[in-house]
Amino acid sequence: MAATPMMQQYEDAKAVCGDALLLFRMGDFYELFHEDAKTAARVLG
């Protein structure tokens, strides 16, 4: 299955700054994806 344009943007950004947690604005809130979400959940509790 092909990535959505937003997920492609996420993957491109992770390739450039992979060690940073990327937060994407989705409407009025922000989301983290994949390993970034797992890391944030572990650190923030």
C-alpha positions in Angstrom: 0.0 0.0 0.0 1.3 3.4 -0.9 1.9 6.0 1.8 -0.4 8.9 2.1 1.1 12.3 1.2 1.3 13.3 4.9 3.0 10.0 5.8 5.4 10.5 2.9 6.2 14.0 4.3 6.8 12.4 7.7 9.1 9.7 6.3 11.1 12.4 4.3 11.5 14.5 7.5 12.6 11.5 9.6 15.2 10.7 6.9 16.7 14.2 7.4 16.4 14.5 11.2 15.8 11.0 12.4 17.0 11.6 16.0 14.3 14.2 16.6 10.7 13.6 17.7 8.5 14.9 14.9 5.1 16.3 15.9 2.7 16.9 13.1 -0.2 19.3 13.4 -3.5 17.7 12.6 -6.2 20.3 12.8 -6.1 21.8 16.3 -3.7 19.2 17.8 -0.4 17.5 17.2 0.4 13.8 16.6 3.4 11.6 16.8 3.8 8.5 14.7 5.6 5.1 14.8 8.6 5.0 17.1 8.3 8.7 17.9 4.9 7.9 19.5 6.3 5.0 21.5 9.2 7.1 22.7 6.9 9.9 23.8 4.6 7.5 25.6 7.5 6.0 27.5 9.1 9.3 28.5 5.9 11.2 29.2 4.0 8.3 30.9 
